[in-house]
């Protein structure tokens, strides 16, 4: 883990009419770390993810991503870095496809960030390997003429895409399922496939939205090991939303706690575990009663 800040969020605000989903949220994520964003239901965690990926255009604040070694202002005040059409209604086919899979703008992925969802977004009528191939469309040779002529460069790009797909299938232990329909997989397998698909977009930061939701204890333990593997062996930075506190406390390097759109605590797992404000937020008790 590095002390370099790969993702910086400053004074992030997200308002839906008169409802303030996020109020002045700031956080910093270190490169090659596992960073957890936790809080009770409705705290604003997924809203942060939606702002990070361009699914929402933030009302105010700044998000700076340094994933590929060059600082990229993903969202500046009022989202002025990207045009509105880059968010809600992408016009290019590739942009629309990325939006369908990952719920955000492909420009964020180009900058080095990908995500998964609490509600799985696989193409369930496509095979497992096809799900991983389609995720790479932004990176492989997309020249139609090259495809028609079956040029050497096109064949090489197709071979590389297939090799990448099977590499990540091996990482998530799904090689034996490569030719099965994604919709035929078990829930836990679909979770792993969604992570593999996100990894095929070549991110350096991956945001996982409740990846352990619906998993049994054995599957959760395996998932924890996989996330550590991504950090330790693939130099990935992981930003995690998760309600399984055992998992969060067991794998996280840094934790930020949200409640009603505000940051109420930040620190190491041992600090968060004993923080009175965090205990009050989760138990619904007054902070004074828990001190």
C-alpha positions in Angstrom: 0.0 0.0 0.0 1.2 3.5 -0.9 0.7 6.8 0.8 -0.1 8.3 -2.7 -3.7 9.5 -3.0 -5.3 8.0 -6.0 -8.8 9.3 -5.5 -9.7 12.5 -3.7 -13.2 13.7 -3.1 -13.6 17.3 -1.8 -16.8 18.8 -0.5 -19.1 16.6 -2.6 -22.7 17.6 -2.6 -25.7 15.9 -4.3 -29.2 17.4 -4.0 -32.4 15.9 -5.4 -34.7 18.9 -5.3 -35.0 19.8 -1.7 -33.4 16.5 -0.5 -29.7 16.7 0.4 -28.4 13.2 -0.3 -24.8 14.2 0.3 -23.6 17.3 2.2 -19.9 18.3 2.0 -18.5 14.8 1.8 -14.7 14.6 1.6 -12.5 11.5 1.5 -9.1 10.3 0.3 -8.2 6.9 -1.0 -4.6 5.7 -1.0 -3.2 3.7 -3.9 -3.3 -0.1 -3.6 -5.5 0.0 -0.5 -8.9 -1.4 0.4 -11.0 1.6 1.3 -14.5 0.9 2.8 -17.4 3.4 2.7 -20.0 2.2 5.3 -23.1 3.5 7.0 -26.8 2.7 7.7 -29.3 2.3 4.8 -29.9 5.6 3.2 -26.6 7.1 4.4 -25.6 8.1 0.8 -23.0 5.5 0.0 -24.3 4.4 -3.4 -24.9 8.1 -4.2 -21.1 8.7 -3.8 -20.4 5.8 -6.2 -22.9 7.2 -8.7 -21.1 10.5 -8.6 -17.7 8.9 -8.9 -18.7 7.1 -12.1 -20.7 9.9 -13.7 -24.1 8.2 -13.3 -25.0 11.4 -11.3 -23.7 14.8 -12.1 -22.8 16.2 -8.7 -24.5 19.3 -7.4 -21.2 20.6 -6.1 -17.7 19.6 -5.1 -14.7 18.1 -6.8 -13.5 14.5 -7.5 -9.9 14.1 -8.6 -8.7 10.7 -10.0 -5.0 9.9 -10.4 -5.4 6.3 -11.4 -3.2 6.3 -14.5 -0.4 8.5 -13.1 -1.8 11.7 -14.5 -4.3 13.7 -12.5 -7.7 13.8 -14.2 -10.4 16.0 -12.8 -13.3 13.6 -13.2 -15.9 16.0 -11.8 -15.4 19.6 -11.0 -17.9 22.0 -9.5 -21.3 21.3 -11.1 -19.8 18.5 -13.2 -18.4 21.0 -15.7 -15.6 18.6 -16.8 -18.0 16.5 -18.9 -20.9 17.5 -21.0 -24.4 16.6 -19.8 -24.8 14.2 -22.8 -21.7 12.2 -21.5 -23.7 11.3 -18.5 -27.4 10.7 -19.0 -27.8 10.0 -22.7 -24.5 8.9 -24.4 -24.9 9.1 -28.2 -22.1 6.7 -29.3 -22.9 3.0 -29.3 -19.8 2.3 -27.2 -20.8 4.9 -24.7 -24.4 3.5 -24.5 -23.1 0.0 -24.0 -20.8 1.0 -21.2 -23.6 2.9 -19.6 -25.8 -0.2 -19.7 -23.1 -2.4 -18.1 -21.7 0.0 -15.5 -24.2 2.8 -15.1 -21.9 5.7 -15.8 -19.7 7.4 -18.4 -17.1 5.5 -20.3 -14.8 8.5 -19.8 -14.4 7.7 -16.1 -13.3 4.2 -17.1 -10.9 5.6 -19.6 -9.4 7.5 -16.6 -9.0 4.2 -14.7 -12.1 3.6 -12.6 -14.7 0.8 -12.9 -17.5 -0.4 -10.6 -20.0 -3.2 -9.9 -23.6 -2.9 -8.6 -25.6 -4.3 -5.7 -28.1 -5.4 -8.3 -26.1 -7.5 -10.8 -26.0 -6.1 -14.4 -24.8 -9.1 -16.4 -26.0 -9.9 -19.9 -27.7 -13.1 -18.8 -28.6 -14.4 -22.2 -24.9 -14.2 -23.3 -22.3 -16.7 -22.3 -19.9 -16.0 -19.4 -16.9 -15.4 -21.8 -19.1 -13.2 -24.1 -19.8 -11.0 -21.1 -16.1 -10.4 -20.6 -15.4 -9.9 -24.3 -18.1 -7.2 -24.7 -16.7 -5.4 -21.7 -13.5 -4.9 -23.6 -15.1 -3.2 -26.6 -13.7 0.2 -25.6 -10.1 -1.2 -25.8 -10.0 -3.6 -28.7 -9.7 -2.6 -32.4 -13.1 -1.2 -33.3 -12.4 -0.5 -36.9 -15.2 -2.0 -38.9 -13.2 -2.3 -42.1 -10.4 -4.1 -40.2 -13.0 -6.6 -39.0 -14.4 -7.1 -42.4 -10.9 -7.6 -43.9 -9.9 -9.7 -40.9 -6.6 -7.9 -40.7 -3.6 -9.1 -38.7 -4.1 -6.3 -36.2 -7.8 -7.1 -35.8 -7.0 -10.8 -35.2 -4.4 -9.9 -32.6 -6.8 -7.6 -30.8 -9.4 -10.4 -30.7 -6.8 -12.9 -29.4 -5.7 -10.5 -26.7 -9.3 -9.9 -25.7 -9.9 -13.6 -25.4 -6.7 -14.1 -23.4 -7.8 -11.3 -21.0 -11.2 -12.8 -20.6 -9.8 -16.3 -19.6 -7.2 -14.7 -17.4 -9.9 -13.1 -15.3 -12.1 -16.2 -15.4 -9.2 -18.1 -13.9 -8.7 -15.4 -11.2 -12.4 -15.7 -10.2 -12.5 -19.5 -10.6 -15.0 -19.6 -13.4 -13.0 -21.1 -16.3 -15.2 -24.2 -16.3 -18.2 -22.0 -16.8 -16.9 -20.0 -19.7 -19.5 -21.3 -22.3 -22.5 -21.4 -19.9 -25.1 -18.6 -20.1 -24.4 -16.0 -17.4 -28.1 -16.4 -16.2 -27.5 -20.0 -15.4 -24.8 -19.3 -12.9 -25.4 -19.4 -9.1 -25.8 -16.0 -7.4 -22.3 -16.2 -6.0 -20.8 -17.1 -9.4 -22.6 -14.1 -11.0 -21.1 -11.8 -8.3 -17.6 -13.1 -9.2 -18.3 -12.8 -12.9 -19.4 -9.1 -12.5 -16.1 -8.4 -10.8 -14.2 -10.2 -13.6 -16.1 -8.2 -16.2 -15.2 -4.9 -14.5 -11.6 -6.0 -14.4 -11.6 -6.5 -18.1 -12.0 -2.8 -18.6 -8.5 -2.4 -17.2 -9.2 -0.2 -14.2 -6.7 0.7 -11.5 -9.5 1.7 -9.1 -12.6 -0.6 -8.7 -15.7 0.4 -6.7 -17.6 -2.7 -5.4 -21.2 -1.9 -4.3 -22.2 -4.5 -1.7 -20.4 -7.5 -3.3 -21.2 -9.8 -0.4 -24.9 -9.2 -0.5 -26.8 -12.5 -0.7 -23.6 -14.6 -0.2 -23.3 -17.3 2.4 -20.4 -17.2 4.9 -18.1 -19.5 2.8 -18.7 -17.4 -0.3 -18.1 -14.2 1.6 -14.8 -15.5 2.9 -13.7 -16.5 -0.6 -14.7 -13.0 -1.8 -12.6 -11.4 0.9 -9.6 -13.5 -0.3 -10.3 -12.4 -3.9 -10.4 -8.7 -3.0 -7.1 -9.1 -1.1 -5.7 -10.8 -4.1 -6.7 -7.9 -6.4 -4.9 -5.5 -4.0 -1.8 -7.5 -3.3 -1.1 -9.3 -6.6 -2.7 -6.9 -9.2 -1.9 -3.5 -7.6 -5.6 -2.6 -7.5 -7.2 0.0 -5.4 -10.6 -1.1 -4.1 -13.3 1.1 -2.8 -15.9 -1.0 -1.0 -19.5 -0.5 0.1 -20.6 -3.3 2.3 -23.0 -4.1 5.2 -21.1 -7.2 6.3 -19.1 -5.6 9.1 -17.1 -8.8 9.7 -15.9 -8.6 6.1 -15.3 -4.8 6.3 -13.3 -5.0 9.5 -11.3 -7.9 8.3 -10.0 -6.6 4.9 -10.2 -2.8 5.0 -7.1 -0.5 5.4 -9.2 2.7 5.8 -12.8 3.3 6.5 -15.1 6.3 6.2 -18.6 6.3 7.8 -21.5 8.2 6.3 -24.8 9.0 8.0 -27.6 11.0 6.4 -25.2 12.2 3.7 -22.5 13.4 6.1 -19.1 11.9 7.1 -19.3 11.1 10.8 -16.1 9.1 11.3 -12.9 8.1 9.4 -9.9 5.9 10.4 -8.6 2.4 10.8 -11.0 -0.5 11.5 -10.1 -0.6 15.2 -10.9 3.1 15.5 -14.2 2.8 13.7 -15.3 -0.3 15.6 -15.2 1.6 18.9 -16.4 5.1 17.7 -19.4 6.2 19.7 -20.9 8.1 16.7 -20.7 5.0 14.5 -22.3 2.9 17.2 -25.1 5.4 17.6 -25.7 5.6 13.9 -26.0 1.8 13.5 -28.0 1.2 16.7 -30.2 4.2 16.5 -29.2 5.4 19.9 -28.1 8.8 21.2 -24.4 9.2 21.1 -24.5 10.4 24.8 -26.0 7.1 25.8 -23.1 5.1 24.4 -20.1 7.2 25.7 
